[in-house]
């Protein structure tokens, strides 16, 4: 059993004995750093955690490890920030001449990644990779539903490695960009440039790899890229909305390569984690909300992290626009407005169309007209989706409102957005922002 799996088993075993509050505070961000004979070293996030674990939980921790390993152990704690500079300098994984070839969003870090039972194993794997990239878990394959924090954790790994080795060469690429680069390289006869780019980094991050499905040429190129990077101990981190074995039309050899590393299913956050996420978001916005208010919000939106954050930001913006303080009473009133019609909004169809036109800077003639350019089709499909899903209008009624279109056209547009919601982050963001505007109006 490797260290990460042992740590996962340890956490599962000890959690019932210590309670959720102690687990979240003192265990969620700790990591099994090393085992040398009977000596176990556990890395803690700060001195307070180290002291508490040592004084209050050491006997239980040692007895739990002894039952798992079948031998006597001695547990010691260290503070992550105090790990010796010499240990970091001895890591020669990266060469100083390297530079990053893609900009990572600096707001996504491991430090602000909220850890809970649904993602603590993934977080521990990320920490291990930062300490030993290319050797700990290669590839790391993170999968789960929309908005559970996969991309945040992936970018957190990249930013942590760049903090440690600023000259490391890191490439972050959504799967669509890799596919587009591949097609462009074929069209311009520059496959050598493509391979020089993607087969050279110390860390390759590929987001939403499920979109490689059915793309035979892309899969062939990535297969060879994967082999070359792993062969020289470059770290690979992949994300997907499902496990490799559930991705249709993905070559067996790629499934085998992905399964050869560490695959982790990140689940939707539980109630305590949602509260912690809201608390963290309030710190970002420099807003202090009562704990009971955070719990009320966390109870009201048991959806993915992205939507939870969007709902909080929307409420705060709404209160600011109305010049109201973020008291529990005011938030409760607006929360009831947001959640009252579970199946939709209290809005007239005319208001929906006006809001969509304002958002996309269109006039109504363009929205309901016959032009099929992308800048008109997407807003039109979003209108079909909202009118159907949130206002419960019939497809015939929607078709009439949108230029007397046939009901099958409306069904196609509505279903197109339903599909994109689970695949396209930009469409998710646009829908959230439009709905927030409708709620605020």
HUBELLIN-V630000 format. One record per backbone hydrogen bond with DSSP energy under -0.5 kcal/mol. NH is the residue of the N-H (numbers start at 1). CO is the residue of the C=O. E is the energy in kcal/mol with one decimal. If there is no record, write none. Layout:
NH;CO;E
NH;CO;E
This chain:
6;2;-2.5
7;3;-2.7
8;4;-2.4
9;5;-2.4
10;6;-2.7
11;7;-2.7
12;8;-2.2
13;9;-2.0
14;10;-2.6
15;11;-2.0
16;12;-0.5
17;14;-1.3
18;14;-0.8
18;15;-1.1
19;15;-1.6
23;19;-2.1
24;20;-2.6
25;21;-2.2
26;22;-2.8
27;22;-0.6
27;23;-1.9
28;23;-2.0
30;27;-1.5
31;43;-2.1
33;31;-0.9
33;41;-1.9
34;41;-1.5
36;39;-2.9
39;36;-2.1
40;38;-0.5
40;74;-2.8
41;34;-2.6
42;40;-0.5
42;76;-2.7
43;31;-3.0
44;78;-3.0
50;46;-1.9
51;47;-2.7
52;48;-2.5
53;49;-2.6
54;50;-2.1
55;51;-2.3
56;52;-2.9
57;52;-0.7
57;53;-1.2
58;53;-0.7
61;57;-2.6
62;58;-2.8
63;59;-2.4
64;60;-2.1
65;61;-2.3
66;62;-2.4
67;63;-1.9
68;64;-1.8
69;65;-2.8
70;66;-2.1
71;66;-0.6
74;38;-3.0
76;40;-2.9
78;42;-2.4
80;44;-3.1
80;78;-0.5
82;79;-1.6
83;80;-1.6
88;84;-1.2
89;85;-2.5
90;86;-1.6
91;88;-1.4
92;90;-1.0
98;95;-1.7
101;170;-1.6
102;170;-0.9
108;105;-1.5
109;107;-0.9
110;156;-0.5
113;110;-0.8
114;112;-0.7
119;116;-1.4
120;116;-1.3
123;119;-2.4
124;120;-2.2
125;121;-2.3
126;122;-2.1
127;123;-2.3
128;124;-2.2
129;125;-2.2
130;126;-2.1
131;127;-1.7
132;128;-2.2
135;132;-1.6
136;132;-1.9
139;236;-0.6
140;236;-2.1
141;139;-0.6
141;262;-3.0
142;140;-0.6
142;238;-2.9
143;141;-0.5
143;264;-2.5
144;240;-1.4
148;145;-1.0
153;149;-2.0
154;150;-2.4
155;151;-2.9
156;152;-2.3
157;153;-2.0
158;154;-1.8
159;155;-2.9
160;156;-2.3
161;157;-2.4
162;158;-2.1
163;159;-2.0
164;160;-1.8
165;161;-3.0
168;165;-2.3
170;168;-0.7
171;203;-2.5
173;171;-0.5
173;205;-3.0
175;207;-2.5
177;174;-0.9
178;174;-1.7
179;175;-2.5
180;176;-2.6
181;177;-3.0
182;178;-2.1
183;179;-2.3
184;180;-2.7
185;181;-2.2
186;182;-1.8
187;183;-2.4
188;184;-2.1
189;186;-0.8
190;185;-2.8
194;190;-1.7
195;191;-2.5
196;192;-2.2
197;193;-1.8
198;194;-2.6
199;195;-1.9
200;197;-0.9
202;169;-2.3
203;169;-1.6
204;235;-2.5
205;171;-3.1
206;204;-0.5
206;237;-2.4
207;173;-1.5
207;205;-0.5
209;239;-3.0
211;208;-1.7
212;209;-2.1
213;210;-1.5
214;249;-2.4
215;212;-2.5
216;214;-1.3
219;215;-2.7
220;216;-2.3
221;217;-2.3
222;218;-2.7
223;219;-2.4
224;220;-1.6
225;221;-2.1
226;222;-3.4
227;223;-2.2
228;224;-2.1
229;225;-2.4
230;226;-2.6
231;227;-2.1
232;228;-1.0
232;229;-0.7
233;230;-1.7
234;229;-3.0
235;202;-2.3
237;204;-2.5
238;140;-2.9
239;206;-1.7
240;142;-1.7
246;243;-1.7
247;244;-1.4
248;246;-0.8
250;247;-0.9
251;249;-0.5
254;251;-0.6
255;251;-2.2
256;252;-2.6
257;253;-1.8
258;254;-2.9
259;255;-2.4
260;256;-0.9
260;257;-0.5
261;258;-1.4
262;139;-2.5
263;261;-0.5
264;141;-2.6
266;143;-3.1
266;264;-0.7
267;118;-1.3
267;265;-0.6
274;270;-2.4
275;271;-2.2
276;272;-2.1
277;273;-2.5
278;274;-2.3
279;275;-2.4
280;276;-2.3
281;277;-2.4
282;278;-2.2
283;279;-1.7
284;280;-1.7
285;281;-1.8
286;283;-0.9
287;282;-2.6
289;287;-0.7
293;290;-0.5
294;290;-1.9
295;291;-2.2
296;292;-2.0
297;293;-2.4
298;294;-2.7
299;295;-2.0
300;296;-1.5
301;297;-1.7
302;300;-0.5
305;147;-2.7
306;147;-0.6
308;304;-2.2
309;305;-2.7
310;306;-2.2
311;307;-2.5
312;308;-2.0
313;309;-2.7
314;310;-2.4
315;311;-2.2
316;312;-2.5
317;313;-2.6
318;314;-2.2
319;315;-2.5
320;316;-2.3
321;317;-2.6
322;318;-1.6
323;320;-1.3
324;319;-3.0
327;325;-2.3
331;327;-2.5
332;328;-2.5
333;329;-2.1
334;330;-2.1
335;331;-2.5
336;332;-2.1
337;333;-1.4
338;334;-2.1
339;335;-2.1
340;336;-1.4
342;340;-1.2
344;341;-2.1
347;345;-1.3
351;348;-0.5
352;348;-1.8
353;349;-2.2
354;350;-2.3
355;351;-2.6
356;352;-2.3
357;353;-2.3
358;354;-2.5
359;355;-2.5
360;356;-2.3
361;357;-0.7
361;358;-0.5
362;357;-2.7
366;363;-0.6
367;363;-1.8
368;364;-2.4
369;365;-0.9
376;373;-2.0
377;373;-2.4
378;374;-1.9
380;376;-1.8
381;377;-2.7
382;378;-2.4
383;379;-2.2
384;380;-2.1
385;381;-2.4
386;382;-2.7
387;383;-2.5
388;384;-1.7
389;385;-3.4
390;386;-2.0
391;386;-1.3
392;388;-0.6
393;387;-2.4
398;394;-2.4
399;395;-2.4
400;396;-1.9
401;397;-2.1
402;398;-2.1
403;400;-0.7
403;401;-0.6
404;399;-0.6
404;400;-1.1
405;399;-3.0
409;406;-0.6
410;406;-1.5
411;407;-2.3
412;408;-2.1
413;409;-2.3
414;410;-2.9
415;411;-2.5
416;412;-2.0
417;413;-1.7
418;414;-1.9
419;415;-1.9
420;416;-2.2
421;417;-2.2
422;418;-0.6
422;419;-0.9
423;420;-1.6
424;420;-3.4
425;423;-0.6
428;424;-1.9
429;425;-2.5
430;426;-2.5
431;427;-2.5
432;428;-2.2
433;429;-2.4
434;430;-2.6
435;431;-2.5
436;432;-2.1
437;433;-1.9
438;434;-2.1
439;435;-2.5
440;436;-2.2
441;437;-1.3
